[in-house]
Amino acid sequence: MLSEDPHITAEQTIIHPRYFMRLAYDGSQYHGWQRQPNAHTVQAEIESALCKLLRQQPIITTGCGRTDAGVHASDFYLHFDVEKEIEHPEDLMFKLNNCLPKDIGIYGIWRTADKAHARFDAVQRSYEYHVHTRRIPFVRQFSSFYPYQLDVESMNEAAAHLIGKKDFAVFCKAGGGQKSTICDVRRAEWVDNGSQITFYITADRFLRNMVRAVVGTLFDVGKGKMSPDQFKELMKESERALAGDSVYPTGLLLTEVLYPEEMMKLFTPMYSKLRIG
């Protein structure tokens, strides 16, 4: 039904078919996910390919998050609207994978509810940060080289203070535009595999630059510059300059995005067939 508001045209009230897309990308050569003027981004590559293949201008995508320059994603979702139904989404997926750069992979495209939202409907996100403490040439593209002795036990003791619904303002980069700095962190731990260590963190949402700031501050704990108790006290602060330096983006990977159960049912059987990791 058209709106009775005389200021809204009929074209503005038309509901176009909405599609979800599942993808992964190596962020090494990109200036992040989000489209930016005069910058090479993942979003711009995908939108350009969609416009070309669907012969529609413009096609605007909305991602489940906004990864920084150099950050990778093995599980990422977006939604986009089109003027008419896509008859064979699997064919579009095949064509996209043929025309997109090889550092972007499309895993699925499916019709979803008209109001489904890739960003705002997501209820949980997980990241990993990979570190190698001795030179391993084969992992350098997806792991940060950090040639220091780290006390992983102390780092895990400090990381335990991240768990829960808390204010993470001290780890938030200025200019992020967040209305709230409260996040519900559900997992935060380091796994030590000798010369390679990985930080796992899961939360309902993340602030701008939050994971990289958390890891950098935990490195200070691992090097003995800060105790786990001092880390706990630091979290009560709100000034970003008080926390540790942000680590390089190279080792950061978005690994999982989850949606409400009722929404996930719309993804199946597509989602179950394509689940990776």
N, C-alpha and C positions, 0 to 999 in steps of 0.2 A: 504494500500500500504506500502511495506517495505521501510525503509530508505535506501538511497543510500550511507550513511556514512559507509565505510568499517569497522570502529571500533565498530559499533553497530550490534549485532547479531540479527538474526530473532526472537529469543526468547524475546529479550529486546523490540522489537517493537510490539509484540502481545498485543492487548488491551483485558484485561479480563473483564468479567461482573462485574459491580460495584453495591453494595447494600448499602442502608442506613438502620440504625437501630435506633429506638427510645427506650430509657430506663430510669430508675430511680435507684438511689441507696442511701442507708444509709451509709455514709462515716465513721462512727464511728470506724470501725475496719480496715480501710485501710490507707495506707500511700499515700493517694491521688489517682488521676485518673491514672497518667502516669506510665507506666512500668519502674521499676528501679531494678538494681541488688540487690538481697537479701532483697527485700521489698515486702510486701503484697499489691498489688494495684488492682483497679477495672479493668483496661485494661488487666492486666495479666490473671485475672480470665476469662474474656470474650474470649480472644484469645485462651487460653487453651481449653475452651469448644468448640469453633468453630472448632479448629483443630481436636479435638476428633470426633465431630459429622459429619463433612464434610470430614474427612479423607484426609486432605490436610495439608502439612507442608511447609513453615510456613503460617499463616494468620496474616497479620499486619493490625491493625485497626488504624484509625485516628479520634480522638475525636474533638468535637466542642470547647473544651477548656481544661484547665488543673487545675482541682480543687486541693487545698492543702490537706494535711493530715487532716482527721476529718471533712472535708466539705462535705455536702450532695448535691444531685441533684434530683429534681422531674421532670426535663425536660432536657434530654441530648441526643445528636445525635452523631453517628459515621458513618464512611463509611469503607468498606472493599472490596477487590477484590477477586474473586474466579476463578478457572480454567475453570469451566463450569457453565451454568445456574442452579440456584436452582429451581427445579420443583415446590416445594410447600413451599414457605417461611413461611406460617402460621404453617406448621408442624415443621419447624426448630425453630420457636419462642416457640412453645409448649415444644419441647425437651430441649431447652436452659433453660426455666423456671423450668424444672424438675431437671436439673443437676447443675445449678448455686446455689451458696449460697442464702439463703432466704433474704439477705439484698440487692440483685440485682434483679430488675424486668425488663423484656423485654416486650415492648408494641407494637412493630411492626417491620417488616423487609420487605423492598420492593426494587425492581430493580429501579435504577435511571440512569441518564445520565452518560456516561463513565468518564466525567471530573468534575462531581459534587463533591464538596469538603465540608466536614462537618465543617471544621474550617474556611477556607478562604471565603466561600460563605455566612456565617452567617452575617446578617446586624444589628442585635440587640440582646442584652442579658439582662436579668433581674435577680437581686439577692434580697433576703430578709435576714435581720439579726434580729433574734428574741432574746429578752431579757426579763427575769423576775426578778423583784426587791424584791420579797419575795419568800421563799422556796415553790416551787410547784413540788413535786416529779414526777408528771406524764409528765412533759415537759422537764426534764433535759437533755434528749438525743438530743433534737433538739433546745434547747434554752439555752443561757448563763445566769448564775446567776450573777447579778450585784446589790448587796445590798446597793445602794446609792440613795439618792434623786437626781433626774435629772430634770432640767428645759427644758422640751420638747419644749416649745415655742422658747427659745433661740437656741436650737439645730436646729429647723426648719429654723430659721432666718439665721443661719450659712449655713445650707445645701442648701439654695436657691442660694448661691454663687457658688455651684458646677455646676449649670445648664449652658449648652453651650459647645461649642467646645474650650477646653482650655488645657493647659499643666499641667499634674498631676504628674510631676516628684517628687514632695515632698512627694507623697504617694506611690512611687514605690520602692519596695525592690531591692537592688543591686543584680546583677546577673540574672536579668530577661530576658536578651537578646533581649529586645525590640529595634527596630530601631527608633521608635518614642514614645514619651510619651504624645502625643496629643490624647485626647478622647473626644467624643461628648456625654455628659451626658444629658439625656432627662427627667429624673425624679429623684428626691432625696428628700425624705420626711419621717418624723417619724409619726407613727400613735399610739396614746396613748390609751391603753385599761386598764387603772388603773395599776395593778401590772404587766402587760405584755405590752411591747412596741415593735414595729416592724419598722425597717428601710427598705424602698423600694428604690432601685436605678436601673435605666435602662440606658444603653449606647450602643454605637455601638461596643465598645470593652473595655476591662479592662486590667490594668497592673498587674504585679505580686504583690500579697498581697495588692492591692489597696483598696478593699472594707474594709478589716479588719483594715487598717491604717486610712481610712476615719472615720470609726465608732469610733475607739479609740480616734481620735482627736475631734470628735463631743462630746464624753463623757467628754472631758476636758471642752468643752463649757458648757455642761449640769451641770457640777459641779462648774462652776464659775471660773475655772482656766484660761479661755480664753474667750474673748468677740467675738461675731459674726464678728465685724469689724477686730479683730486681726486674725480670721480665714481667712477672705478675703485676708488680707495682706500676710498671711502664704502661700497662694496658688501661690504667685509670686516667691516663693523660689524653689530651686531644690534639697536641701539636705534633705534626708529622716530623719535624726536625729532631725530635727527641728519640725517635726510633732509629734503627740501623739503615744503612744504605740499601737501595733497591738492587737486587741482583740482575745479571744480564737476562734478557728474555729467552735466550737460546734453549735453555733447559725446560721451559715451561710448556705444558701440554694440557689442553682441555680434553678430558677423557670420557666424561659422561654427563648427559643432561636428561633429567627425568621430568615427566609430566603427570598430572593426576590420573588415577587409574581409569576413570571413565573416558578420559581423552586418549589414553594409550590403547583402549579397545578400538578406537577409530583407526589407529595405526596398523593394527593386526589385520590380516596375516603379514602385511608388508614389513612391520617392525621386527617380528620374530624371525623372519627369513633373513633379514639383513643385519641383525645384531652382531657386532664385532667386539673384540677386546674382552 
